[in-house]
Each structure stands twice: as structure tokens, then as C-alpha cells.
Amino acid sequence: MKKLILTLIASLGLLAGAHAAEGGIAWDKAPNKTNDVAALQNGAKLFVNYCLGCHSAAFMRYNRLQDIGITEQQIKDNLLFTTDKVGETMKANIDARQAKDWFGATPPDLTLVARSRAGHGGTGADYLYTYLRTYYRDETKATGWNNLAFPSVAMPHALWELQGERRPVYTKVEQHGHEVDVFKGWEQVTPGTMTPLQYDQAVGDLVGYLEWMAEPAQNTRVRIGVWVLLFLSMAVVFVWRLNAAFWKDVK
């Protein structure tokens, strides 16, 4: 029995190690900004300026941004490309075939990415929040960039001007009789236009927008759900008392 338990523990350890290797580092918890209108508006601006050049959001129309307080005129003035109309879906400017030739893969649609990327490490928002904050320079890659959350990623660092260039720092730790490199932190090689704190906040806004875009009605759904539960709770009490009154004289 003892041998069996030790074997199971070792197997679990190997599985955990395999998951960590497959998904890179552990995911950080993303801030919840789906109720923060100002953050969502900033996230929408970042998405249009830095993501929409290569990635489409084929299930999201520009005029849906009015749900987060952006007026139709503001959409036309600040977020639309020249040939787009406010009622159209968000389409990437890049040609899909050219993108595949340049990056080795067609950039995926991002409408539902915040929901589809959930995994054993956390929610899709957690993954995106970690992914967008763990890029680093790697001259061995065709794009010149790599990522701790997605090793050997084909996508270059779209936000590098904001974050600057960084290099991961590792420390050697002995595990099972072997020395392995464990991620310790970051070394800033060149500064970006934002401080690390400002960049984290900006990424939080962008991820919040991606999370909202994946289900724009989620906040309404939650609010309605709370009222429905309150109504049902009151109805249960009423029905219970009515039932007691009906049966009290029945023997």
C-alpha cells in the first residue's frame, strides 16, 4: 500500500510538471474590470489600436461599444478605420494569407478568446493577463520575441513600445537530484512608454474588454440572475406558509 501511495504521488508530480511545461509559467490572476466602464473603454481603444491590425473580432459589431458608454460619434471619430461602417463587425486589416506567410499561422479571431483560453491554470482572462505580460526578447525566434506563458509563440509583441524590452531572470534549483532553471523575475533591458505598473493596468483594461467582448450581456445576466434568485427565495417562503395554512385543518 505504501509503495502504491508513493507511486501515485510521483505520478501526480510528473503530471503537474507536464502541465507546467506545456502551459509555461503559472497564470496570474486577472483583475475583474467587466463592470468598470472607464477601463472597458480604454481596453476597447487598446484593442483597436494594437490588436485589430492582425486579429478580427468577427462576432462583435462596432456599434455594440455603445453598451460601454462610447457614443456612435466617438466610435466613428476614434475607432473606425476609413472604409468601415459603425454597424459592421470588427475585421482585421491584414490579409489572412499574408499573415500566415509572415507569422507561420493565421492570427485567430479574438471575439471569444477570453472564454476559449480557460484551462487548468485559471480562467481565460487569467491566461491573457499573464500572456500579454510575459513577452521577452529572443533573437533565436523569427519575430525576435518569445513568451513564458506560450513558449515559441508565433505572434510578435504588439505592445512592446508600451512595455519596453525585458529579459527573464532564472535561478538554478535542485529538483530530484538535477539542477533546473526556475523563473525568478524580470530584468528591464529598455524602458517602454509606460511604467511596469501602468502597463499592468493597461493590460488589465485590455483583458477586461476581451472578457466583456466574449459575452457583452454577462453583467446584465448576472444582475437579472440575482433578482430572480431573490424572487424565488421570497416565493419559496410564501408557498411554504400557504402550504402550511392549507393543510393545518386537514387530519
C-alpha positions in Angstrom: 0.0 0.0 0.0 2.8 2.4 0.9 4.5 1.7 -2.4 1.2 2.3 -4.3 0.7 5.7 -2.5 4.3 6.8 -3.3 3.8 5.8 -6.9 0.6 7.8 -7.1 2.3 10.9 -5.6 5.2 10.6 -8.1 2.7 10.3 -10.9 0.8 13.4 -9.8 4.1 15.3 -9.6 5.0 14.3 -13.1 1.6 15.3 -14.4 1.9 18.7 -12.7 5.3 19.1 -14.2 4.0 18.2 -17.6 1.2 20.8 -17.3 3.6 23.4 -16.2 5.9 22.7 -19.1 3.0 22.7 -21.6 1.5 25.9 -20.5 4.6 27.8 -19.4 4.6 29.6 -16.0 1.7 29.7 -13.6 -1.0 32.2 -14.6 -1.5 35.4 -12.7 -5.0 36.4 -11.5 -6.5 38.9 -13.8 -8.3 41.9 -12.3 -12.0 41.9 -12.8 -12.9 45.0 -14.8 -16.0 43.9 -16.6 -18.0 46.4 -14.5 -15.5 49.3 -14.9 -16.8 51.4 -17.8 -13.7 53.6 -18.0 -11.4 50.5 -18.0 -13.5 48.9 -20.7 -13.4 52.0 -22.9 -9.6 52.1 -22.6 -9.4 48.4 -23.3 -11.5 48.9 -26.5 -9.2 51.7 -27.6 -6.1 49.4 -27.0 -7.8 46.6 -28.8 -8.5 48.7 -31.9 -5.0 50.3 -31.9 -2.9 47.3 -31.1 -4.9 44.1 -31.9 -7.3 44.8 -34.7 -4.5 45.2 -37.2 -3.9 41.5 -37.3 -6.8 39.9 -35.3 -10.5 40.2 -36.2 -13.5 40.1 -33.8 -15.9 38.8 -36.3 -18.8 38.4 -33.9 -18.6 41.9 -32.5 -20.0 45.0 -34.2 -18.6 48.4 -33.6 -22.0 49.9 -32.5 -22.1 47.4 -29.7 -19.5 49.5 -28.0 -22.3 51.9 -27.1 -23.1 49.4 -24.3 -19.9 50.5 -22.5 -20.7 54.2 -22.9 -18.9 55.0 -26.2 -21.2 57.1 -28.4 -21.7 56.4 -32.1 -19.9 59.6 -33.0 -16.9 58.7 -30.8 -16.8 55.3 -32.5 -16.8 57.0 -35.9 -14.2 59.6 -34.9 -11.8 57.4 -32.9 -12.2 53.7 -33.5 -13.3 53.2 -37.1 -10.9 52.7 -40.0 -11.5 54.7 -43.1 -13.6 52.1 -45.0 -15.5 50.6 -42.0 -19.1 51.5 -41.0 -20.4 51.6 -37.5 -22.7 48.7 -38.0 -20.1 46.4 -39.3 -18.1 43.7 -37.5 -14.6 44.2 -36.4 -12.4 42.9 -39.2 -8.6 42.8 -39.3 -6.8 44.9 -41.8 -4.2 42.3 -42.6 -4.7 39.8 -45.4 -5.0 36.3 -43.8 -2.8 34.7 -46.4 -0.1 37.2 -45.9 -0.3 36.9 -42.2 0.2 33.1 -42.4 3.2 33.6 -44.6 4.7 36.1 -42.2 3.9 34.5 -38.9 3.5 30.9 -39.8 -0.2 30.8 -38.8 -3.3 32.8 -39.4 -4.0 35.2 -36.5 -7.0 33.8 -34.6 -10.3 35.6 -34.2 -10.4 37.2 -30.7 -14.1 37.6 -30.1 -14.3 34.6 -27.8 -10.7 34.2 -26.8 -11.3 35.2 -23.2 -13.7 32.2 -22.8 -11.9 29.7 -25.0 -8.5 30.0 -23.3 -9.6 28.9 -19.9 -7.7 25.9 -18.6 -6.2 24.1 -15.6 -4.2 27.3 -14.8 -7.3 29.5 -14.4 -9.8 31.5 -16.5 -9.2 32.7 -20.0 -8.8 36.2 -18.6 -6.0 34.9 -16.3 -4.2 33.4 -19.3 -4.5 36.5 -21.4 -3.4 38.7 -18.5 -0.3 36.5 -18.0 0.4 36.1 -21.7 0.4 39.8 -22.5 2.8 40.5 -19.6 5.4 37.8 -20.2 6.9 38.6 -23.6 10.7 38.9 -23.8 13.3 39.4 -26.5 14.6 36.2 -28.1 16.8 36.7 -31.1 16.6 33.0 -32.0 12.9 33.4 -33.0 11.8 34.7 -36.4 9.8 37.5 -34.8 12.5 38.4 -32.3 10.1 37.6 -29.4 9.2 34.7 -27.1 6.7 34.3 -24.3 6.8 32.4 -21.0 3.1 31.6 -21.0 3.2 30.4 -24.6 6.7 29.2 -25.4 7.8 29.6 -29.1 4.8 31.8 -29.8 4.4 32.9 -33.4 2.9 36.3 -32.5 5.3 39.2 -32.0 4.9 41.5 -29.0 2.3 44.0 -30.2 2.6 46.1 -27.0 6.3 46.2 -26.8 6.5 50.0 -27.2 4.4 50.3 -24.1 6.2 47.7 -22.0 9.7 48.1 -23.4 12.1 45.2 -23.8 12.6 42.7 -20.9 14.7 39.6 -20.2 13.6 36.8 -17.9 15.9 36.1 -15.0 16.3 32.5 -13.8 17.8 30.8 -10.8 19.1 27.3 -10.5 17.3 25.0 -8.1 17.9 21.3 -7.4 14.9 19.1 -8.1 15.1 15.3 -7.9 18.9 15.3 -8.0 19.1 17.6 -11.0 19.6 21.4 -11.4 16.8 23.1 -13.2 16.3 26.8 -14.1 13.3 28.4 -12.3 11.9 31.7 -13.3 12.8 34.4 -10.7 11.8 37.7 -12.2 12.4 40.3 -14.9 15.3 42.5 -16.0 14.3 45.6 -17.9 16.5 46.0 -20.9 15.0 49.1 -22.4 12.1 51.1 -20.9 8.7 51.5 -22.5 6.4 54.5 -22.7 4.7 53.1 -19.6 6.0 52.2 -16.1 5.5 48.5 -15.2 2.5 49.4 -13.0 0.9 51.4 -15.8 1.5 48.6 -18.3 -0.1 46.0 -16.0 -3.1 48.3 -15.6 -3.4 48.8 -19.3 -3.2 45.1 -19.9 -5.9 44.6 -17.2 -8.1 47.1 -19.2 -7.5 45.2 -22.4 -8.2 41.8 -20.9 -11.3 43.2 -19.2 -12.5 44.4 -22.6 -11.7 41.0 -24.2 -13.6 39.3 -21.4 -16.6 41.7 -21.9 -16.5 41.2 -25.7 -16.7 37.4 -25.3 -20.1 37.9 -23.6 -21.4 41.5 -23.7 -24.6 40.6 -21.8 -22.8 38.9 -18.9 -23.3 41.8 -16.4 -27.0 42.0 -17.3 -27.3 38.3 -17.0 -25.7 38.4 -13.5 -28.0 41.2 -12.4 -31.1 39.5 -13.7 -29.9 36.3 -12.0 -29.6 38.0 -8.6 -33.1 39.4 -8.9 -34.5 36.0 -10.0 -32.9 34.3 -7.0 -34.3 36.9 -4.6 -37.8 36.5 -6.2 -37.6 32.7 -5.9 -36.4 32.9 -2.3 -39.4 35.1 -1.4 -41.7 32.8 -3.4 -40.5 29.7 -1.5 -41.3 31.4 1.8 -44.8 32.4 0.5 -45.6 29.0 -0.9 -44.3 27.3 2.3 -46.6 29.4 4.5 -49.5 28.9 2.1 -49.0 25.2 2.2 -48.9 25.2 6.0 -52.2 27.2 6.1 -53.9 24.9 3.6 -53.0 21.7 5.5 -53.4 22.8 9.1 -57.0 21.7 9.4 -56.5 18.5 7.4 -56.2 15.4 9.6 
